[in-house]
Amino acid sequence: MFCRAFRVRSNTAIKGSDRRKLRTDVAAAFPNLSAEQLTEFIPNKEELNVIKIYTHKGEAVTVYMNSRNPILFEAEKALYPTVYALWAYPDLLPAFSTWPPVLQKLAGGADLMLPGVIVPPSGFPQVERGMLCAVTLSGNRAPVAVSVATMSTAEMLAAGMKGKGFAVLHTYMDHLWEYGDKSYPPTLAPSVTEPAEKESADDEEEMEEKEPVSSFSTDPLQHVDIGDLSLKEQDSCAILMGKEEHNENKAAETAEDDNTEVQQEAEDSRTPQEQMDALLSQCFFHALKCKVKKSDLPLLTSTFLRSHMFPCCPAGQQLDIKKSSYKKFSKFLQCMQHQKILQVKELSKGVESIVEVDWKHPDIKAFTVPEGFSSASAAQDCKNEDKEQAYHAPEIIPLYGVSTKMVPLFQESGHKKGSILSSSEVRNIIVNYVKTNELVDEANKNFVKVNAILCDCLLDKSEQDEISNLKWDDLLSRCLERLQPLHQVTFFGQEPLVRKGKIEPIDITIAQRSSNKKVTIIKNLELYGLDPQSVANILQQKVQASATIAPVPGTKDRVQVQIQGNQIHHLAKMLLEEYQLPRKYIQGLEKAPKLGRKK
């Protein structure tokens, strides 16, 4: 339901009577909540808002939010909890478990198929068709999806665990989750059940007499920890779980050969999307194991993709994240972070970096470099990767957000506060507004008559009694000045990012140090997808001067490059000619030393 972006229609606060009605509705929908939990869930005094939205399919949905996160959503007069609510009350709904790789499929809009459901030794919870259920991942009780059962428990078992089991409504990492604080699922230990070896043995015998359903509870794939799976198994485990034809009757000594054959069969039948997922994971682990060093951290995620992962792609294949199930590199990294392989942080505004890698993680240790990548060639790649990997300057587009003061001017065109527009869209909206309201001055068509809305939106108080007409250029420039400045940055191979404010230019300054020595300081390289450490290394080789990385004074996480001497000429050549960055995004080039005449 929320796998794609939705449109917000309204946002209002919930007051006393509405709050009491909501608490009554929640109590009726979730009767297992105690009175204390109900009061905690729908508090008396804390801020609660109700948001009306339209999904990408045009469905009208009501979302209830506390101060930070969506906690409930209502569709077709039925209430559903969000994953944020289920993390606080993990036992609110009956839960069914699946494997971690399946989560990406669910977040992309897929329903949960029964072959992907793990059958616990204690058996499934008893549910009826149409009942609300939670979906968890193996080894963690924290729900990651909200779904509706399409079969009862008895029907699932009678169907031999085939077909669609759950219609997924909302997941961790979908757009409704992104509307909150984007926190990660907590780690909750699975419910402890008392071992009953005799009872389970009796149950198995009974099941064997009836139907061969017991193969699901004895399948070794369903009892192995996901951390113990090899990379290849992990990439295709969602497919393996759907395979019905396992070689169960083989002797114990040939079990490994059988597993290899089944795995190979699964690989051969993978869809193009699943093959791209496998290639993405292969390049990811290859880069971490062979190319990234601890000294490289923090490492820009864009640099990691461009300079480390792309060189690990086998010859004849092309790594295209848009063709994977993740669609975005940031979502893939979120999944890897969820598996505690690495940690990603936003060190500067809108720019993410890898700050920590667990090189002792079983998946990294188990990864073997594919044939064709010798250690010698890998070492040579590491030396030449900065030269071989061409830097692609990001595409930067100025955007504008509709501010509160400008809403009256834009609401006729269907835009509200926070709507994001390009400069050409703003121009078209203003031109249409002027023509629709017949504001073009008949005596001089270069002027526009100022009506009440234009007066309130575009004129200062001191001007409102003096100005009755505006030139077209003045009208448009005033409009752009009063909108909220934004900008969109698109890095090579990644989805566009929209950031607040105007993009800061690369700032080059000359500072004086002891003994009258000069140093060149470069800031804001990260905003343009440039790795400060790589830039420092390249400059050091070009000018044969010492280059270092240092924190930007007054900040905690931002860094700057510092190199001895006035090196602005070399910087200008590198940034303008080699990296093809527009001059308007570089500040300080005028401070280059003047070249003396040769005698």
VOGU-3710 file (C-alpha; in Angstrom, 3 decimals, decimal comma):
1> mfcrafrvrs> 0,000/0,000/0,000  2,865/2,386/0,847  5,574/0,963/-1,420  5,399/4,194/-3,457  5,173/7,833/-2,464  1,817/9,144/-1,279  0,267/12,617/-1,349  -0,667/14,414/1,876  -4,094/16,020/1,729  -4,413/17,548/5,227
11> ntaikgsdrr> -2,776/17,544/8,657  -4,739/18,472/11,804  -4,345/17,992/15,549  -6,569/15,521/17,418  -8,515/17,187/20,249  -10,279/15,860/23,345  -13,474/14,247/22,032  -11,779/12,905/18,902  -8,985/11,512/21,063  -11,453/9,667/23,292
21> klrtdvaaaf> -13,241/8,250/20,243  -9,908/7,070/18,801  -9,042/5,356/22,095  -12,413/3,568/22,029  -11,846/2,451/18,425  -8,341/1,165/19,265  -9,695/-0,758/22,280  -12,296/-2,413/20,054  -9,784/-3,239/17,311  -7,087/-4,574/19,664
31> pnlsaeqlte> -8,849/-6,022/22,736  -5,637/-7,598/24,087  -4,297/-4,130/24,990  -4,568/-3,500/28,727  -6,071/-0,250/30,035  -2,601/0,975/30,969  -1,211/0,159/27,512  -4,213/1,832/25,873  -3,609/5,060/27,798  0,070/4,886/26,879
41> fipnkeelnv> -0,764/4,209/23,229  -3,292/7,063/22,931  -2,092/9,528/25,626  -4,242/12,279/27,082  -1,867/15,223/26,721  0,877/14,397/24,224  0,578/15,734/20,690  -1,453/13,582/18,296  -2,181/14,473/14,680  -4,441/13,002/12,009
51> ikiythkgea> -3,197/13,123/8,424  -5,335/12,477/5,361  -3,333/11,011/2,465  -3,846/9,508/-0,966  -1,756/6,458/-1,892  -0,220/6,031/-5,347  -3,324/4,015/-6,303  -5,643/6,846/-5,258  -6,838/5,164/-2,036  -7,842/7,543/0,771
61> vtvymnsrnp> -6,030/6,616/3,995  -6,060/8,263/7,427  -2,786/8,203/9,364  -2,568/8,900/13,113  0,747/10,261/14,348  2,286/10,987/17,709  4,924/13,706/17,984  7,390/11,784/15,807  5,982/8,697/14,146  2,858/7,279/12,487
71> ilfeaekaly> 1,317/4,786/14,929  -1,942/3,811/13,185  -3,500/4,005/9,761  -7,140/3,578/8,784  -8,344/2,291/5,429  -11,929/1,350/4,580  -12,973/1,929/8,234  -10,438/-0,606/9,577  -7,575/0,319/11,930  -4,077/-1,068/11,437
81> ptvyalwayp> -0,945/-0,537/13,584  2,305/0,636/11,994  5,670/-1,021/12,578  6,521/1,816/15,001  3,512/0,806/17,141  4,346/-2,897/16,890  7,909/-2,277/18,082  6,419/-0,870/21,287  3,819/-3,698/21,512  5,373/-6,667/19,656
91> dllpafstwp> 2,697/-9,109/20,867  -0,219/-6,997/19,656  -0,776/-9,252/16,611  -0,137/-12,949/15,891  3,257/-13,139/14,181  4,697/-15,232/11,356  8,414/-15,312/10,627  10,355/-15,177/7,344  13,974/-14,796/6,197  15,753/-11,368/6,089
101> pvlqklagga> 16,257/-11,309/2,268  12,474/-11,584/1,822  12,019/-8,182/3,495  13,232/-6,307/0,408  10,583/-8,055/-1,695  7,866/-7,106/0,785  9,028/-3,474/0,967  8,880/-3,380/-2,840  5,167/-4,255/-2,793  5,189/-8,077/-2,868
111> dlmlpgvivp> 2,893/-10,219/-0,728  4,264/-12,955/1,524  4,063/-16,394/-0,077  3,740/-19,468/2,125  6,988/-21,141/0,933  8,823/-18,148/2,444  7,223/-18,580/5,883  9,302/-20,324/8,547  7,408/-23,054/10,384  8,471/-22,945/14,063
121> psgfpqverg> 8,888/-26,171/16,072  5,970/-25,128/18,292  3,718/-24,617/15,264  1,907/-21,598/13,823  -0,410/-19,322/15,822  -4,059/-20,079/15,078  -5,481/-17,415/12,756  -8,541/-17,138/10,530  -8,767/-15,778/7,006  -8,838/-11,955/7,026
131> mlcavtlsgn> -7,179/-11,694/10,436  -4,506/-9,027/10,948  -0,994/-10,493/11,385  2,559/-9,263/11,906  5,591/-10,474/9,962  8,947/-10,855/11,730  12,424/-11,897/10,624  14,235/-15,016/11,752  15,864/-14,498/15,153  14,128/-11,188/15,948
141> rapvavsvat> 10,623/-10,763/17,398  10,358/-7,123/16,265  7,717/-6,990/13,465  8,816/-5,632/10,083  5,462/-5,799/8,252  1,701/-5,622/8,815  -0,421/-8,004/6,763  -3,793/-9,719/6,433  -3,960/-13,523/6,347  -5,430/-14,829/3,085
151> mstaemlaag> -5,929/-18,313/4,618  -6,588/-19,753/8,034  -3,801/-21,705/9,740  -5,555/-24,978/8,911  -5,903/-23,978/5,241  -2,197/-23,081/5,046  -1,174/-26,530/6,255  -3,794/-28,254/4,105  -2,419/-26,422/1,037  1,033/-27,873/1,717
161> mkgkgfavlh> 2,375/-24,368/2,442  1,900/-23,272/-1,166  0,367/-20,080/-2,546  -0,097/-16,601/-1,113  -0,384/-16,599/2,667  -0,483/-12,896/3,570  -1,472/-9,691/1,792  1,108/-7,144/2,948  -0,204/-3,648/3,750  2,784/-1,846/5,290
171> tymdhlweyg> 6,454/-2,636/5,919  9,598/-1,324/7,521  11,453/0,796/4,884  8,300/1,735/2,927  7,106/5,333/2,497  4,900/5,292/5,599  7,923/4,256/7,683  9,933/7,048/5,983  7,269/9,535/7,158  8,455/8,861/10,741
181> dksypptlap> 11,900/9,197/12,296  13,276/6,316/10,148  14,482/4,386/13,180  15,535/0,762/12,849  13,724/-2,248/14,314  14,809/-3,088/17,873  16,401/-6,470/18,541  13,863/-8,504/20,505  14,635/-12,064/21,554  12,209/-14,693/20,222
191> svtepaekes> 9,573/-15,948/22,660  10,976/-18,798/24,749  8,931/-21,958/24,478  9,403/-24,946/26,750  10,955/-27,909/24,942  8,617/-30,855/24,679  10,622/-33,506/22,903  8,160/-36,292/23,531  5,174/-34,263/22,403  6,951/-33,067/19,273
201> addeeemeek> 8,001/-36,624/18,446  4,417/-37,832/18,851  3,194/-34,957/16,701  5,663/-35,832/13,961  4,489/-39,442/13,937  0,868/-38,335/13,671  1,659/-35,935/10,847  3,522/-38,657/8,939  0,456/-40,867/9,146  -1,776/-38,108/7,725
211> epvssfstdp> 0,090/-35,979/5,188  3,775/-35,354/4,387  3,528/-31,843/5,838  6,204/-32,577/8,434  8,904/-31,905/5,859  8,393/-28,213/6,528  9,180/-28,473/10,207  12,266/-30,588/9,576  13,671/-28,597/6,664  17,221/-27,641/7,739
221> lqhvdigdls> 16,960/-24,338/5,845  14,286/-23,200/8,270  16,285/-23,840/11,447  19,645/-22,405/10,433  20,596/-18,888/11,591  20,762/-16,433/8,701  24,208/-15,373/9,885  25,492/-18,902/9,206  24,407/-18,874/5,555  27,034/-18,373/2,881
231> lkeqdscail> 26,665/-15,347/0,620  25,295/-17,424/-2,256  22,774/-19,129/0,003  21,704/-15,836/1,499  21,096/-14,248/-1,894  18,964/-17,114/-3,087  17,429/-18,296/0,166  14,073/-16,741/-0,732  14,067/-18,892/-3,868  15,300/-21,998/-2,087
241> mgkeehnenk> 12,463/-21,703/0,382  10,058/-21,898/-2,536  11,580/-25,120/-3,870  9,468/-28,102/-3,059  11,693/-30,801/-4,511  14,484/-31,379/-1,980  16,465/-34,573/-2,079  15,239/-35,780/1,297  15,878/-39,488/0,742  19,611/-39,146/-0,008
251> aaetaeddnt> 22,167/-40,652/2,336  23,796/-38,427/4,929  27,211/-38,649/3,302  25,897/-37,085/0,012  23,924/-34,256/1,650  26,416/-31,551/0,709  26,377/-32,552/-2,967  22,582/-32,500/-2,969  22,460/-29,013/-1,425  24,907/-27,787/-4,072
261> evqqeaedsr> 22,727/-29,206/-6,869  19,556/-27,627/-5,439  21,358/-24,317/-5,018  22,681/-24,440/-8,599  19,195/-25,230/-9,865  17,852/-22,207/-7,951  20,525/-19,942/-9,446  19,706/-21,088/-12,978  16,031/-20,243/-12,482  16,537/-16,815/-10,947
271> tpqeqmdall> 14,753/-13,819/-12,414  16,835/-10,906/-13,821  16,007/-8,921/-10,670  17,253/-11,727/-8,410  20,409/-12,065/-10,498  21,050/-8,308/-10,115  20,519/-8,644/-6,336  23,154/-11,391/-6,283  25,578/-9,312/-8,371  25,040/-6,306/-6,102
281> sqcffhalkc> 25,810/-8,390/-3,006  28,850/-9,958/-4,678  30,337/-6,562/-5,588  29,496/-5,234/-2,111  31,293/-7,998/-0,216  34,157/-8,069/-2,733  34,726/-4,335/-2,230  34,616/-4,587/1,568  36,943/-7,581/1,674  39,537/-6,473/-0,899
291> kvkksdlpll> 39,373/-2,726/-1,476  38,210/-0,821/1,605  40,618/-0,359/4,508  39,882/0,897/8,000  41,940/4,014/7,239  39,506/4,855/4,398  36,651/5,425/6,863  34,545/7,523/6,960  33,886/6,828/3,266  31,230/8,564/1,174
301> tstflrshmf> 28,614/6,064/0,028  28,799/7,527/-3,496  32,580/7,022/-3,534  32,193/3,476/-2,214  29,815/2,664/-5,056  31,755/4,404/-7,810  35,373/3,681/-6,847  35,107/0,386/-4,961  32,038/-1,608/-6,005  31,950/-0,871/-9,749
311> pccpagqqld> 35,545/-2,164/-10,263  34,475/-5,446/-8,615  31,845/-6,128/-11,268  32,883/-9,161/-13,387  33,765/-8,598/-17,048  30,739/-8,757/-19,322  28,277/-7,771/-16,574  26,917/-4,357/-15,625  25,902/-3,355/-12,112  22,580/-1,490/-12,309
321> ikkssykkfs> 20,953/-0,849/-8,932  17,682/0,275/-10,510  17,232/-3,243/-11,901  17,623/-4,797/-8,428  14,850/-5,214/-5,876  16,394/-2,430/-3,787  16,025/0,249/-6,523  18,134/2,651/-4,455  21,685/2,181/-3,128  20,631/3,779/0,174
331> kflqcmqhqk> 17,996/1,055/0,713  20,570/-1,663/0,015  22,911/-0,110/2,595  20,029/0,088/5,087  19,542/-3,662/4,683  23,273/-4,273/5,189  23,197/-2,042/8,264  20,217/-3,980/9,591  22,371/-7,116/9,328  25,089/-5,252/11,317
341> ilqvkelskg> 27,671/-5,524/8,530  28,358/-1,792/8,464  27,114/1,503/9,865  26,048/4,501/7,758  25,663/8,038/9,101  24,781/11,424/7,642  28,002/13,255/8,563  27,048/16,380/6,644  23,611/17,572/5,604  22,151/15,195/3,011
351> vesivevdwk> 25,450/13,305/2,494  25,790/9,775/3,863  29,081/8,071/4,704  30,126/4,594/5,819  31,634/5,144/9,272  32,137/1,593/10,494  32,553/-1,901/8,995  32,504/-5,191/10,903  35,225/-7,067/9,017  34,731/-10,016/11,393
361> hpdikaftvp> 31,118/-10,449/10,244  30,514/-14,057/9,098  29,304/-12,938/5,660  32,492/-10,977/4,946  34,733/-13,752/6,282  32,863/-16,400/4,275  33,047/-14,464/0,999  35,552/-15,768/-1,538  36,835/-13,635/-4,411  35,347/-14,917/-7,717
371> egfssasaaq> 37,609/-16,514/-10,307  39,263/-13,962/-12,565  40,037/-11,527/-9,734  43,575/-12,440/-8,681  45,164/-10,848/-5,652  47,734/-9,157/-7,897  45,088/-7,593/-10,118  43,107/-6,564/-7,050  46,183/-4,837/-5,652  46,754/-3,085/-8,977
381> dcknedkeqa> 43,103/-1,981/-9,004  43,550/-0,487/-5,545  46,519/1,553/-6,781  44,861/2,774/-9,951  41,202/3,013/-8,914  41,293/6,813/-8,511  42,643/7,190/-12,046  40,548/4,540/-13,728  37,217/5,467/-12,166  36,061/8,617/-13,912
391> yhapeiiply> 34,359/11,080/-11,625  30,922/12,161/-12,818  29,902/15,636/-11,699  26,447/15,544/-10,088  23,476/17,125/-11,796  22,268/20,019/-9,631  18,827/21,573/-10,164  17,519/24,512/-8,091  14,048/23,860/-6,670  11,556/25,868/-4,656
401> gvstkmvplf> 9,164/24,919/-1,868  5,831/26,667/-1,332  6,090/28,616/1,949  3,170/29,448/4,242  3,018/33,053/3,033  2,891/31,982/-0,624  0,121/29,369/-0,271  -2,719/31,749/-1,395  -0,884/32,383/-4,666  -0,307/28,691/-5,447
411> qesghkkgsi> -3,443/27,006/-4,105  -5,425/27,750/-7,290  -3,012/25,479/-9,181  -3,516/22,680/-6,627  -0,296/23,201/-4,642  -0,017/23,408/-0,872  2,601/24,252/1,716  5,710/22,174/1,097  4,991/21,471/-2,589  8,281/21,270/-4,524
421> lsssevrnii> 8,537/23,064/-7,875  11,181/23,877/-10,475  11,766/27,456/-11,625  9,972/26,773/-14,927  6,969/25,343/-13,059  6,865/28,430/-10,827  6,958/30,657/-13,910  4,111/28,759/-15,617  1,956/28,868/-12,467  2,445/32,633/-12,083
431> vnyvktnelv> 1,730/33,290/-15,784  -1,444/31,186/-15,648  -2,540/32,912/-12,441  -2,096/36,359/-13,988  -3,961/35,414/-17,172  -6,774/33,574/-15,356  -7,411/36,570/-13,093  -7,027/39,066/-15,993  -4,230/40,987/-14,290  -2,233/41,960/-17,397
441> deanknfvkv> -2,171/45,767/-17,658  -4,125/46,642/-20,818  -2,286/49,934/-21,256  1,166/48,304/-21,068  1,352/44,527/-21,316  4,858/44,529/-19,790  3,195/45,244/-16,442  0,955/43,167/-14,191  -1,719/44,654/-11,947  -1,224/43,800/-8,260
451> nailcdclld> -4,385/42,345/-6,708  -4,921/41,583/-3,015  -3,225/38,159/-3,117  -0,170/39,425/-5,025  0,001/42,363/-2,644  0,041/40,129/0,472  2,444/37,578/-1,007  4,975/39,729/-2,856  5,012/43,253/-1,413  6,543/44,495/1,812
461> kseqdeisnl> 4,268/46,481/4,137  5,966/49,740/3,155  5,281/49,015/-0,536  1,647/47,954/-0,325  0,234/51,494/-0,581  2,688/52,635/-3,240  2,944/49,842/-5,819  -0,053/48,915/-7,976  1,812/47,389/-10,954  4,887/45,170/-11,322
471> kwddllsrcl> 7,006/44,313/-14,333  6,918/40,652/-15,337  10,581/40,138/-14,414  10,140/41,847/-11,066  7,019/39,776/-10,374  8,800/36,477/-11,044  11,989/37,383/-9,171  9,999/38,488/-6,111  8,083/35,213/-6,221  11,250/33,086/-6,336
481> erlqplhqvt> 12,802/35,096/-3,485  9,832/34,383/-1,208  9,707/30,649/-1,869  11,745/28,222/0,219  15,052/27,468/-1,556  15,785/23,790/-2,228  18,032/21,899/-4,596  18,095/18,450/-6,175  21,381/16,578/-6,536  21,670/13,472/-8,733
491> ffgqeplvrk> 24,889/11,491/-8,354  25,961/9,031/-11,026  24,117/5,707/-10,670  21,927/6,926/-7,794  18,440/8,298/-7,238  18,003/12,109/-7,003  18,300/13,694/-3,542  16,342/16,817/-2,565  18,000/18,987/0,088  16,899/22,155/1,835
501> gkiepiditi> 18,547/25,485/1,052  20,896/26,402/-1,772  23,849/24,082/-2,274  27,025/25,395/-0,677  29,876/25,909/-3,148  33,240/24,196/-2,831  35,053/26,759/-0,687  38,759/27,383/-1,365  40,669/29,688/0,972  44,317/30,578/1,602
511> aqrssnkkvt> 45,465/30,677/5,225  48,693/31,914/6,791  50,602/29,566/9,054  53,752/29,943/11,137  56,922/31,210/9,426  54,771/33,050/6,875  53,864/29,769/5,148  50,638/29,539/3,181  48,245/26,602/3,028  45,256/25,962/0,747
521> iiknlelygl> 42,059/24,805/2,494  39,225/23,125/0,583  35,766/22,569/2,144  32,409/21,060/1,061  33,851/18,443/-1,317  31,450/15,812/0,090  28,426/17,764/-1,125  29,542/17,120/-4,713  30,302/13,416/-4,251  34,068/13,955/-3,916
531> dpqsvanilq> 35,957/11,999/-1,270  38,230/14,467/0,626  40,855/11,770/1,216  41,010/10,871/-2,488  41,291/14,548/-3,474  44,086/15,022/-0,919  45,968/11,988/-2,265  45,694/13,151/-5,895  46,763/16,721/-5,054  49,699/15,460/-3,024
541> qkvqasatia> 50,957/13,449/-6,011  50,436/16,319/-8,476  52,093/19,143/-6,560  54,491/17,083/-4,405  53,371/18,848/-1,233  52,024/17,579/2,057  48,216/17,186/2,126  46,155/16,307/5,194  42,536/15,864/6,275  41,344/17,853/9,285
551> pvpgtkdrvq> 37,976/18,537/10,956  36,219/21,745/9,937  36,473/24,126/12,941  33,181/24,448/14,789  31,738/21,203/13,428  31,823/17,627/14,674  31,624/15,526/11,533  32,730/17,603/8,539  36,287/17,523/7,201  38,460/19,754/5,023
561> vqiqgnqihh> 41,541/19,189/2,871  44,644/21,193/3,770  47,676/21,296/1,442  50,878/23,314/1,706  51,272/26,370/-0,523  48,844/28,237/-2,750  47,623/25,402/-4,984  44,565/27,096/-6,481  45,888/26,796/-10,068  46,160/22,991/-9,706
571> lakmlleeyq> 42,769/22,849/-7,969  41,099/24,876/-10,709  42,474/22,576/-13,399  41,361/19,457/-11,515  37,872/20,681/-10,561  36,993/22,519/-13,779  38,753/20,476/-16,480  39,116/16,954/-15,059  35,991/16,760/-12,881  33,902/19,058/-15,138
581> lprkyiqgle> 32,329/20,930/-12,228  30,631/24,225/-13,202  32,607/27,294/-12,102  29,545/28,725/-10,276  29,834/25,923/-7,694  33,456/26,759/-6,822  34,265/29,710/-4,580  37,754/31,203/-4,184  39,394/30,592/-7,574  40,146/34,306/-7,846
591> kapklgrkk> 42,732/33,885/-5,040  45,155/32,061/-7,336  48,701/33,524/-7,345  49,536/35,754/-10,293  52,006/34,170/-12,656  55,155/36,303/-13,101  56,665/36,983/-16,501  59,635/34,898/-17,490  62,733/36,948/-18,207
//
